[in-house]
Amino acid sequence: MKPQPRIAPPFVPGERAGLALCSVFLLWANLVTPLWADDYCRTMPPHIGTILRTVWGNYNFWTGRWFTTLITFLFLDLHHYGSLVVFAVVNTAVFAFVVHVVMHMCRDAVNAAPVTRRADGLAQCLLVFLMLWWLPRTIGEVALWKTGAIGYLWPVAGEIWVLARILTQRTRMNMAQYVAVFLIATFLEPLSVLLTLVLMGACVLAWKRMRPVPWALLCSHGAGTMVLGLAPGNYVRMRTLPPSPLPDRLDGLLGNMGSLFDPYWLPFVLVIGVGLFLGRRQISVSHALRAGHAWVFAALAVVYMSLLLMFPRAAMAARVSFPASVLLACYLSCLLFQCPLDRTFRAVLATACVGLTAMHLAIVIPDLTRLARISHDWVTSTRAQVAQNQPVVLPRVTMGPRHKLLYVRKDIIFVGINPDPHSMLTACFAQAMGASSVRSAP
């Protein structure tokens, strides 16, 4: 009789409470985050024919992410009718889903001991959420900014779900799920290629071990990858970027990899290190670092970053490394779930969760509130000047130590009003506000 894949229970004790707490914060953060930059470029009057023509034009002349573009337009074009509230709820659910999948996928990868106390499950859930928030180079850009969340958080959620199905050998799906897999594969090029490669490896491994081969899953995901990667717009856009020979791309990649790790990793590594040290009699530290099958997540993060060599250096923005950060957070989660939940480590875990949560709120709430106030002042001032038929001039606002108009770092994404009224993003803001032009005072 063939062994059946082990499937983790739907929730561990305390996880629902943890996800509920995370969701309350995420819903507030989504509601308070204003429209930025590209968001305004997608707030044209809602007309499905115009949307479809724009999506088709982008597919042929700018990007293969047709499904990403489509749903972004559908959400943002209807913002006057409450779609941003719908977006906030959906985006909150997507992030909470990522936390849930990471918890169970990582617990299964290391065959973690069952959680018997609700407080332990709650603490683990909160720590996983905090790692997913603080380990990436930027989280506001990929999880709160409307355009960025649809383009990065949503594909990561989908592909992590596919990866979890592969690792637990639950690769048989119904037709609706195969269609969902196809659409998931059309979101983000390097991540789509990575999961297609993983599926190819899973098929080879299943064939060698005489298990059912997930051909249907491979075909549905591979078809999405091809539709995404072979879009004419990808190559048109590539020609608009500066030349980037392989040494230049490699230099950019190495810098991108190094910047994945910053001081925000330290508290999480410290907590997990204490847990592994306390449990060294039950499991050696070297064995714990291998963490069963958890090394796969670290390896996939390296492969994902290597796939970025396909793109010119100019395209390697901070948000592109988000999937690698999530995979590295998965590896750390695996280490966390190996820490023995004895009395001492429970006290460490509880103290860490309370302290890190307090620091999280103390940093993020003022940041997001400040950004919301800036956007509100711009909108109010613009509408007042438009009502008086005046040229719209806004005070110049910058962010960061270097006073940038574009500042992206951790929970902050800020795109200032350009002094040049012909700047594309400023022109989009003007059009959305019904102004002939908008500029910032020098």
C-alpha positions in Angstrom: 0.0 0.0 0.0 1.4 3.4 -1.1 2.0 5.9 1.8 -0.4 8.8 1.7 0.9 12.3 1.8 0.5 13.9 5.3 -1.8 16.8 5.2 -1.7 19.4 8.0 -4.9 20.2 9.9 -6.7 23.4 8.6 -5.6 25.4 11.6 -3.4 24.9 14.6 -4.7 26.0 18.0 -4.5 29.8 18.3 -3.9 30.4 14.6 -7.4 31.8 14.0 -6.9 34.3 16.7 -3.5 35.3 15.3 -4.9 35.6 11.7 -7.8 37.7 13.1 -5.4 40.1 14.8 -3.3 40.4 11.7 -6.4 41.0 9.6 -7.6 43.9 11.7 -4.2 45.6 11.3 -4.0 44.8 7.6 -7.5 46.0 6.9 -6.7 49.4 8.6 -3.4 49.6 6.7 -5.1 49.0 3.4 -7.9 51.5 4.0 -5.5 54.2 5.1 -3.1 53.7 2.2 -3.9 56.3 -0.5 -3.7 56.0 -4.2 -0.1 56.6 -5.5 1.5 57.1 -8.9 0.4 54.4 -11.3 -2.8 54.0 -9.3 -4.0 57.3 -10.7 -3.0 56.3 -14.2 -5.6 53.5 -14.0 -8.5 55.6 -12.8 -10.0 56.3 -16.2 -13.8 56.5 -16.5 -15.1 52.9 -16.2 -15.8 51.4 -19.7 -15.1 47.8 -20.3 -14.3 48.3 -24.0 -11.6 50.9 -23.1 -10.2 48.6 -20.5 -9.9 45.6 -22.8 -8.3 47.7 -25.5 -5.8 49.1 -23.0 -5.0 45.6 -21.8 -4.5 44.3 -25.3 -2.3 47.2 -26.2 -0.2 46.6 -23.1 0.2 43.0 -24.0 1.5 43.9 -27.4 3.6 46.9 -26.6 4.5 47.0 -22.9 4.0 43.8 -20.7 2.8 40.3 -20.9 1.0 40.6 -17.5 -2.4 40.9 -19.1 -4.4 39.4 -16.2 -2.6 41.6 -13.7 -3.3 44.7 -15.8 -7.0 43.7 -16.3 -7.8 43.2 -12.6 -5.9 46.3 -11.6 -8.0 48.4 -14.0 -11.2 46.7 -12.8 -10.5 47.6 -9.2 -9.1 51.1 -9.7 -11.5 52.2 -12.5 -14.4 51.6 -10.2 -12.9 53.3 -7.2 -15.7 55.9 -7.1 -18.2 53.1 -6.5 -16.5 51.6 -3.5 -14.1 49.2 -5.2 -11.2 50.4 -3.0 -13.1 49.1 0.1 -13.5 45.8 -1.7 -9.8 45.9 -2.6 -8.9 46.5 1.0 -10.9 43.4 2.1 -9.6 41.2 -0.6 -6.0 42.3 -0.2 -6.2 41.7 3.6 -7.5 38.2 2.9 -4.7 37.5 0.4 -2.0 38.5 3.0 -3.7 36.5 5.7 -3.8 33.5 3.3 -0.1 33.8 2.7 0.5 33.6 6.5 -1.7 30.6 6.8 -0.1 28.7 3.9 3.4 29.5 5.1 2.6 28.2 8.6 1.3 24.9 7.4 3.7 24.3 4.5 6.6 24.9 6.8 5.3 22.9 9.7 4.8 20.0 7.2 8.3 20.4 5.8 9.9 19.9 9.2 7.3 17.5 10.5 6.8 19.9 13.4 5.4 18.6 16.7 1.7 19.4 17.2 0.8 22.6 19.0 -1.3 21.9 22.1 -1.6 25.4 23.6 -3.5 28.2 21.9 -1.0 30.8 23.1 1.8 28.9 21.3 -0.1 28.8 18.0 -1.0 32.5 18.4 2.7 33.5 19.0 3.9 31.4 16.1 1.3 33.0 13.8 2.2 36.5 14.8 5.9 35.9 14.4 5.4 34.5 10.9 3.3 37.5 10.0 6.0 39.9 11.3 8.7 38.1 9.4 6.7 38.3 6.2 6.3 42.0 6.8 9.8 43.1 7.9 12.1 40.7 6.0 11.4 42.0 2.5 13.2 45.1 1.4 9.9 46.8 0.8 6.5 45.7 2.0 4.4 48.9 1.5 5.2 48.8 -2.2 4.1 45.1 -2.7 1.4 44.7 -0.1 -0.4 48.0 0.4 0.1 50.0 -2.8 -2.8 49.0 -5.0 -0.9 48.4 -8.2 2.0 46.8 -6.4 -0.1 44.5 -4.3 -1.9 43.1 -7.3 1.3 42.7 -9.2 3.4 41.1 -6.4 1.6 40.0 -3.3 -1.2 38.3 -5.2 1.1 36.2 -7.5 3.2 35.2 -4.5 0.0 34.1 -2.7 -1.0 32.0 -5.7 2.4 30.4 -6.3 3.0 29.7 -2.6 -0.3 27.8 -2.7 0.8 25.8 -5.8 4.2 25.1 -4.1 2.4 23.8 -1.0 0.3 21.5 -3.1 3.4 20.2 -4.8 5.3 19.6 -1.5 2.4 17.7 0.0 1.8 15.8 -3.2 -1.8 17.1 -3.5 -1.4 17.8 -7.2 -4.8 16.5 -8.4 -7.2 19.3 -9.0 -10.6 20.1 -10.5 -11.0 22.1 -13.6 -11.6 25.4 -11.8 -8.4 25.0 -9.9 -6.4 24.3 -13.1 -7.8 27.5 -14.6 -6.8 29.3 -11.4 -3.3 27.9 -11.8 -3.1 29.1 -15.4 -4.1 32.6 -14.3 -1.6 32.6 -11.4 1.2 31.7 -13.8 0.4 34.8 -15.9 1.3 37.3 -13.0 5.0 37.6 -12.5 7.6 36.3 -15.0 10.5 35.0 -12.8 8.2 33.5 -10.2 6.2 31.8 -12.9 9.3 30.3 -14.5 10.5 29.1 -11.1 7.3 27.2 -10.3 7.2 25.7 -13.8 10.7 24.4 -13.2 9.7 23.1 -9.8 6.7 21.3 -11.4 8.9 19.8 -14.1 11.2 18.4 -11.3 8.2 17.1 -9.4 7.0 15.3 -12.6 10.4 13.7 -13.1 10.6 12.7 -9.4 7.0 11.2 -9.5 7.8 9.2 -12.6 11.0 7.8 -11.1 9.2 6.8 -8.0 6.3 5.3 -9.9 3.7 7.8 -8.5 1.0 9.5 -10.5 2.7 12.3 -12.6 1.0 15.7 -12.3 1.0 16.3 -16.1 -2.2 18.4 -15.9 -0.9 20.7 -13.3 2.4 21.2 -15.2 0.5 21.9 -18.5 -1.8 24.4 -16.9 1.0 26.3 -15.2 3.4 26.0 -18.1 0.7 27.4 -20.5 0.3 30.4 -18.3 4.1 30.9 -18.2 4.3 30.7 -22.0 1.4 33.2 -22.4 3.2 35.6 -20.0 6.7 35.2 -21.3 6.1 35.2 -25.1 4.1 38.4 -25.1 5.3 40.8 -27.8 5.2 43.7 -25.2 8.0 42.2 -23.2 10.4 42.6 -26.1 9.1 46.0 -27.0 9.7 47.2 -23.5 13.1 45.5 -23.3 14.3 47.7 -26.2 13.3 50.9 -24.3 15.7 50.0 -21.4 19.4 50.9 -21.4 21.8 48.1 -22.7 22.7 45.7 -19.9 25.4 43.1 -20.8 25.8 40.0 -18.6 28.5 41.5 -16.3 26.3 44.5 -15.6 23.4 42.3 -14.8 25.5 40.1 -12.6 26.8 43.1 -10.7 23.2 44.3 -10.2 22.1 40.9 -9.1 24.8 40.6 -6.4 23.9 44.0 -5.1 20.2 43.0 -5.0 21.0 39.8 -3.1 23.1 41.6 -0.6 20.4 44.1 0.1 17.9 41.4 1.0 19.5 41.1 4.4 19.3 44.2 6.7 19.2 44.8 10.4 15.5 44.0 10.6 16.5 40.3 10.3 18.3 40.4 13.7 15.5 40.2 16.2 13.9 37.2 14.4 17.2 35.4 14.0 18.0 36.0 17.6 14.6 34.6 18.8 15.0 31.5 16.6 18.7 31.1 17.6 17.7 31.1 21.3 15.1 28.5 20.6 17.5 26.2 18.8 20.1 26.7 21.5 17.6 25.7 24.2 16.6 22.7 22.2 20.1 21.5 21.4 19.7 18.4 23.5 16.7 17.2 21.5 18.1 18.2 18.1 21.6 19.3 17.1 21.9 22.8 15.8 23.5 21.6 12.5 20.6 19.2 12.0 18.1 21.9 12.8 19.6 24.3 10.3 19.1 21.7 7.6 15.5 21.6 8.8 14.3 18.5 7.0 13.1 19.6 3.6 13.2 23.3 4.5 16.5 23.7 2.7 14.3 23.7 -0.5 13.0 27.2 0.4 16.5 28.7 0.7 17.5 26.9 -2.6 14.4 28.2 -4.4 15.2 31.8 -3.2 18.7 31.5 -4.7 17.3 30.1 -8.0 14.6 32.8 -8.1 17.2 35.6 -7.7 19.4 33.9 -10.4 16.4 34.0 -12.8 16.5 37.8 -12.5 19.6 37.6 -14.8 17.0 37.4 -17.6 16.2 41.1 -17.1 18.3 44.2 -17.6 19.8 45.8 -14.5 17.4 48.8 -14.9 14.4 46.5 -14.3 15.7 45.1 -10.9 13.6 47.3 -8.6 13.4 46.4 -4.9 9.9 44.9 -5.3 11.2 42.3 -7.7 13.0 40.5 -4.8 9.9 40.2 -2.8 9.3 36.5 -3.7 12.8 35.6 -2.6 12.2 37.3 0.8 9.1 35.3 1.3 10.9 32.0 0.5 13.6 33.0 3.0 10.9 33.8 5.6 9.6 30.3 4.9 13.1 28.9 5.8 13.2 30.9 9.0 9.6 29.7 9.8 10.8 26.1 9.5 13.6 26.8 12.0 11.0 28.4 14.3 8.8 25.4 14.2 11.7 23.1 15.3 12.2 25.0 18.5 10.9 23.0 21.5 7.9 24.6 23.1 9.1 24.1 26.7 8.4 26.6 29.5 11.6 28.6 28.9 11.1 29.1 25.1 7.4 29.8 25.6 8.4 32.8 27.8 11.0 33.9 25.2 8.4 33.6 22.4 5.7 35.5 24.2 8.1 38.3 25.2 9.4 38.5 21.6 5.9 38.6 20.2 4.7 41.4 22.5 7.8 43.4 22.0 8.0 43.0 18.3 4.3 43.7 17.8 4.6 46.9 19.9 7.6 48.0 17.8 5.7 47.1 14.6 2.7 49.3 15.5 4.9 52.1 16.9 6.7 52.3 13.5 4.0 51.5 11.0 1.0 53.5 12.4 2.8 56.9 12.3 4.3 56.1 8.9 1.0 55.2 7.2 -0.9 58.0 9.0 1.7 60.6 7.7 1.4 59.3 4.2 -2.4 59.4 4.3 -2.3 63.0 5.6 0.0 64.1 2.8 -2.2 62.5 0.1 -5.3 64.0 1.8 -3.8 67.5 1.7 -2.9 67.2 -1.9 -6.4 66.1 -2.9 -8.1 68.8 -0.8 -5.8 71.6 -2.1 -6.1 70.4 -5.8 -9.9 70.3 -5.6 -10.1 73.8 -4.1 -7.8 75.2 -6.8 -9.7 73.4 -9.6 -13.0 74.8 -8.2 -11.5 78.3 -8.6 -10.2 77.7 -12.1 -6.6 78.2 -10.9 -3.4 76.5 -12.0 -2.8 73.8 -9.5 0.4 74.3 -7.6 1.1 72.1 -4.5 3.8 72.5 -1.9 6.8 70.3 -2.7 7.0 67.3 -0.3 9.9 64.9 -0.3 10.8 61.9 1.8 13.9 60.3 3.3 17.3 61.6 4.3 18.0 62.5 0.7 14.7 64.3 0.1 13.5 62.2 -2.7 10.3 62.5 -4.7 10.3 58.7 -5.0 11.0 56.9 -1.7 10.5 53.2 -1.2 11.6 51.5 2.0 10.0 48.9 4.1 6.5 50.1 5.0 6.8 53.4 3.1 6.0 54.0 -0.5 5.9 57.6 -1.4 5.7 59.2 -4.8 5.8 63.0 -4.7 4.3 65.6 -7.1 6.9 66.5 -9.7 7.8 70.2 -10.4 7.4 69.3 -14.1 3.6 69.1 -14.9 4.4 66.9 -17.9 5.8 64.1 -15.7 3.7 61.1 -16.5 2.7 60.2 -12.9 1.9 63.8 -12.0 -0.1 64.2 -15.2 -2.1 61.1 -14.2 -2.8 62.7 -10.8 -4.0 65.9 -12.6 -6.3 63.9 -14.9 -7.8 62.0 -12.0 -8.4 65.2 -10.1 -9.9 67.0 -13.2 -7.1 69.6 -13.3 -5.6 70.8 -16.5 -2.2 70.4 -14.9 -0.5 70.0 -11.5 3.0 70.8 -10.4 4.8 71.2 -7.1 6.4 74.4 -6.1 10.3 74.2 -6.4 
